[in-house]
């Protein structure tokens, strides 16, 4: 039987050599080491184990927990030989408590197999204080700590300086390790690791003690002995696993696992959803059900995806609180931008103002439009969804020399009304420096509120209306049928006044009342034959805005 000298360097003195062949290191556990110790003649549990490793076999590591035992496989040398040294703690005589566990000089006395006590020379410490504290609880308690012992644990100054194995959320998030003496950064980190670990083995758990100082969980099956508890450690507030019985007495896989909540699914599939935001709810539910081997409802899948996107995009309320910072940063980093925000009085007294609307026009967009685009703009509004449901997005989109869309400005407003359109157009006129209104053409779907805003802000502007929306109104009035539709489109596509008149006569032959309805609309608003040449564009559809709205569907959600 040998022992370990710790100063000035670790050296193993005495002892016998024995060999154990065909040992599977990957399945090695602490119980196996203790069985080897029994086979070597150690008849009680007071032995400790040292692992000698390194390129020159000059390094030592203490092996006293399951985690440290499992990590032996990381240090196996090329010749597949593992050197383990057994040390018997009964060989030491404890010194008086006034020495603060510092075993040095003549205070250390060695007793070997009933022989007489003799002083150990050179005053060398026989065993590290940390090892003694780790292997034996000074209060005489076991590793399983009851709740009434919590205060004594929290006040144990020795635990504060010992380096316990620590959970790494980056590398062990999907496959957490649970073991005694394992340390977690926070209570949430501990609870999340326990939940993931148990869901992967098909078990459902319940938290029975869950506060700022401890977290304890048991199996949902009342007859099962599985239990785990972690206590807070001062001063870093980390949670230390002090109780863990890892064996479930029941073998049934729980397919309706109550541990699997929408929040749990959101954390587990955060990366997957971030890479596939268009994941259909039913397909996502099926993937989760197969992956976790559990029943997941469509409602859970919907809530989980919503929570995941909230984690990715951030909380909307927090984003509103930094909206002014965003405006200032845009102005600082790219001078020339136009950003105007309007706030409204909060309904709650003594509360900050509430967001109402915002207008954005980037400098590159307005300068690019003035430098090389046609003098025609499409205006449209669309609904926003998700957290901004009920708000609307107003957009102004132009055409460049290649007939490609060119977004110019946008605004997020509370409603699409005459007042909001007037507010939007006022800032747009200033940014584009529209002095001669006759040179510009604005195209829209002929919304009532927008027409009133035009009359108020841009009374002399050239209007153009989308023929598709004109035909929809044409049908609602009662002029349906393919013949009238073709005749209307022929009149809209006429490139000369002569052709236009001829096409109108064709409509007269089909339905006189249809022509009366059309004459209430100015031909300059819907027929190529009467369009202003200043725009140098003869489009009949407001596809500029429709295309832009379709391109931002993800952002609108």
Rosetta blueprint (number, residue, H / E / L):
1 X L
2 X E
3 X E
4 X E
5 X E
6 X L
7 X L
8 X L
9 X L
10 X L
11 X E
12 X E
13 X E
14 X E
15 X L
16 X L
17 X L
18 X L
19 X L
20 X L
21 X L
22 X L
23 X L
24 X L
25 X H
26 X H
27 X H
28 X L
29 X L
30 X H
31 X H
32 X H
33 X H
34 X H
35 X H
36 X H
37 X H
38 X H
39 X H
40 X L
41 X L
42 X L
43 X L
44 X L
45 X L
46 X L
47 X E
48 X E
49 X E
50 X E
51 X E
52 X E
53 X E
54 X L
55 X L
56 X L
57 X L
58 X L
59 X E
60 X E
61 X E
62 X E
63 X E
64 X L
65 X L
66 X H
67 X H
68 X H
69 X H
70 X H
71 X H
72 X H
73 X H
74 X H
75 X H
76 X L
77 X L
78 X L
79 X L
80 X L
81 X L
82 X L
83 X E
84 X E
85 X E
86 X E
87 X E
88 X E
89 X H
90 X H
91 X H
92 X E
93 X L
94 X L
95 X L
96 X L
97 X H
98 X H
99 X H
100 X L
101 X L
102 X L
103 X L
104 X L
105 X H
106 X H
107 X H
108 X L
109 X E
110 X E
111 X L
112 X L
113 X L
114 X L
115 X L
116 X L
117 X L
118 X E
119 X E
120 X L
121 X H
122 X H
123 X H
124 X L
125 X L
126 X L
127 X L
128 X L
129 X H
130 X H
131 X H
132 X H
133 X H
134 X H
135 X H
136 X L
137 X L
138 X L
139 X L
140 X L
141 X L
142 X L
143 X L
144 X L
145 X L
146 X L
147 X H
148 X H
149 X H
150 X H
151 X H
152 X H
153 X H
154 X H
155 X L
156 X L
157 X H
158 X H
159 X H
160 X H
161 X H
162 X L
163 X L
164 X L
165 X L
166 X E
167 X L
168 X L
169 X L
170 X L
171 X L
172 X L
173 X L
174 X L
175 X L
176 X L
177 X L
178 X L
179 X L
180 X L
181 X L
182 X L
183 X E
184 X E
185 X L
186 X L
187 X H
188 X H
189 X H
190 X H
191 X H
192 X H
193 X H
194 X H
195 X H
196 X H
197 X H
198 X H
199 X H
200 X H
201 X L
202 X L
203 X L
204 X L
205 X E
206 X E
207 X E
208 X E
209 X E
210 X E
211 X L
212 X L
213 X L
214 X E
215 X E
216 X E
217 X E
218 X E
219 X E
220 X L
221 X L
222 X L
223 X L
224 X L
225 X L
226 X L
227 X E
228 X E
229 X E
230 X E
231 X E
232 X E
233 X E
234 X L
235 X L
236 X L
237 X L
238 X E
239 X E
240 X E
241 X E
242 X E
243 X E
244 X E
245 X E
246 X L
247 X L
248 X L
249 X L
250 X L
251 X L
252 X L
253 X L
254 X L
255 X L
256 X L
257 X L
258 X L
259 X L
260 X L
261 X L
262 X H
263 X H
264 X H
265 X H
266 X H
267 X H
268 X H
269 X L
270 X H
271 X H
272 X H
273 X H
274 X H
275 X H
276 X L
277 X L
278 X L
279 X L
280 X L
281 X H
282 X H
283 X H
284 X H
285 X H
286 X H
287 X H
288 X H
289 X H
290 X H
291 X H
292 X H
293 X L
294 X L
295 X L
296 X L
297 X L
298 X H
299 X H
300 X H
301 X H
302 X H
303 X H
304 X H
305 X H
306 X H
307 X H
308 X H
309 X H
310 X H
311 X H
312 X H
313 X H
314 X L
315 X L
316 X H
317 X H
318 X H
319 X H
320 X H
321 X H
322 X L
323 X H
324 X H
325 X H
326 X H
327 X H
328 X H
329 X H
330 X H
331 X H
332 X H
333 X H
334 X L
335 X L
336 X L
337 X L
338 X E
339 X E
340 X E
341 X E
342 X E
343 X E
344 X E
345 X L
346 X L
347 X L
348 X L
349 X L
350 X L
351 X L
352 X L
353 X L
354 X E
355 X E
356 X E
357 X E
358 X E
359 X E
360 X E
361 X E
362 X L
363 X H
364 X H
365 X H
366 X H
367 X H
368 X H
369 X H
370 X H
371 X H
372 X H
373 X E
374 X E
375 X E
376 X E
377 X E
378 X E
379 X E
380 X E
381 X E
382 X E
383 X E
384 X L
385 X L
386 X H
387 X H
388 X H
389 X L
390 X L
391 X L
392 X E
393 X E
394 X E
395 X E
396 X E
397 X E
398 X E
399 X E
400 X E
401 X L
402 X L
403 X L
404 X L
405 X E
406 X E
407 X E
408 X E
409 X E
410 X E
411 X E
412 X E
413 X E
414 X L
415 X L
416 X L
417 X L
418 X H
419 X H
420 X H
421 X H
422 X H
423 X H
424 X H
425 X H
426 X H
427 X H
428 X H
429 X H
430 X H
431 X H
432 X H
433 X L
434 X L
435 X L
436 X L
437 X H
438 X H
439 X H
440 X L
441 X E
442 X E
443 X E
444 X E
445 X L
446 X L
447 X L
448 X H
449 X H
450 X H
451 X H
452 X H
453 X H
454 X H
455 X H
456 X H
457 X H
458 X L
459 X L
460 X L
461 X L
462 X E
463 X E
464 X E
465 X E
466 X L
467 X H
468 X H
469 X H
470 X H
471 X H
472 X H
473 X H
474 X H
475 X H
476 X H
477 X L
478 X L
479 X L
480 X L
481 X L
482 X H
483 X H
484 X H
485 X H
486 X H
487 X H
488 X H
489 X H
490 X H
491 X H
492 X H
493 X H
494 X L
495 X L
496 X L
497 X H
498 X H
499 X H
500 X H
501 X H
502 X H
503 X H
504 X H
505 X H
506 X H
507 X H
508 X H
509 X H
510 X H
511 X L
512 X H
513 X H
514 X H
515 X H
516 X H
517 X H
518 X H
519 X H
520 X L
521 X L
522 X L
523 X H
524 X H
525 X H
526 X L
527 X L
528 X H
529 X H
530 X H
531 X L
532 X L
533 X H
534 X H
535 X H
536 X L
537 X L
538 X L
539 X L
540 X L
541 X L
542 X L
543 X H
544 X H
545 X H
546 X H
547 X H
548 X H
549 X H
550 X H
551 X H
552 X L
553 X H
554 X H
555 X H
556 X H
557 X L
